[in-house]
């Protein structure tokens, strides 16, 4: 078997999600080749070559791939992907955007968000917000798959010595163009990579009050997340949303503050190792999944937590 | 400009769906069904574009058994002009749906196709992207803002780190995220009016597509359940437990 892994990167470095995806590829077994498509992305290519288990890295370095436009990158992947039995990508916004396009160009189904590899053609994946786990089998000649990062421990980022080959394939569909990006700058860890996450919900009442979470987050080296309710209410930006249709996280510690625990939110965080819930409503469903629950007003509890840490 | 909107009939978002005891499928007996929330946002966006004078007609399509005509009628009550029902009992998967949508887009000469980014039952997040690939047109997925101007669509997308804006030539596919708009409620007069709006029924064969699934579900099961933990009495106790029992801080 030969597996093509699509790298998630920022051109200069590799994102951890790539290492999770390589781990899924190793579980399938076979020759693992990583594709780094980007612009001035030699740095990400070198990083991929060091990852454990990779035999070769293909680097497609061209302005057409700079912003990961799905129209261009999918043409590249579907052309080189024909030679592989599996094409894997992380379930990141890039992976979710690009890979179904690749599958359609190859005339195969995609299997989204796998959480385990049962065999080379059989996988488990969550449906209905993770309330049902389906075991699915694909008979397609090429399996196109996105991988839930939290379900696979990342492979080592150092120690490998894969060859790096530069690809001279330029695909520019010419039907889409990048205009601008507003990327939140933060000194805190990324949500999907953080060991500790503290999230706020509607109970935070406004965006200003998220400062109460931030001071605690900084003491714990934590990322700050939010429920959909807090994002929809405009307290915080969308990239902080944890849940079924937001980010899926599984940190060592997840602290839910003022979050009631709708099934859509639980879908995004219930695989966390330890869950803490702070909520003044003792009947909030979040307490049913929490290892430690504290029934308290968050405006009292957060400052006290800050002082005790 | 003609807009095509695809809608899906799914279990209501407030229902916690469970696997059947025999592991054959999700148990939808007596479950309240509704229009997929992301699809409802798609309908609203299309109707707003028509109200602004950007769109001339909003056509809504749904696929599945006869019951999904209910969701088409809902979309018509929200302001869509006419419906197309692709009637089939086959358990449709995204690639087949995308192929059928492509056939409809060709026939209708739709210039903008709006879909939900994912359905809350299958959680696939594929159909819009697949349709765009098959039609050879661009896609603006996970949209939080859509502006049609000078024959192009400027789409602001919710991405992992924040927001990205891209410019797409038309025709194009847009898939909706939660913040694109807040759907209206259908008024009673509009619900009555929707009953008289045209609704065509076609079959997959009419569209030249074999809807057979490419992926087989071998079984379904419940996820590993978390045990409910303990209630601590104070912040002090919480910090103590996290340090000394769970050892996570």
Interface residues (C-beta under 8 A of the other chain):
Chain A: X67 X69 X70 X71 X74 X92 X93 X94 X96 X97 X98 X99 X100 X101 X102 X103 X104 X105 X107 X108 X109 X110 X111 X112 X113 X122 X126 X127 X128 X129 X130 X131 X132 X133 X134 X135 X136 X137 X138 X139 X140 X173 X175 X176 X177 X178 X179 X180 X181 X182 X183 X184 X192 X196 X220 X228 X231 X232 X237 X238 X239 X244 X245 X247 X252 X253 X263 X264 X270 X273 X274 X275 X276 X282 X287 X288 X289 X290 X291 X292 X293 X294 X295 X296 X301 X304 X305 X308 X309
Chain B: X11 X13 X16 X17 X18 X19 X26 X38 X93 X94 X95 X98 X117 X118 X120 X121 X122 X123 X124 X125 X126 X127 X128 X129 X130 X131 X132 X133 X134 X137 X138 X139 X141 X142 X144 X154 X157 X158 X159 X160 X161 X162 X163 X164 X165 X166 X167 X168 X169 X177 X178 X179 X213 X214 X215 X216 X217 X218 X219 X220 X221 X222 X223 X226 X228 X229 X230 X231 X232 X234 X235 X236 X238 X239 X241 X242 X246 X248 X249
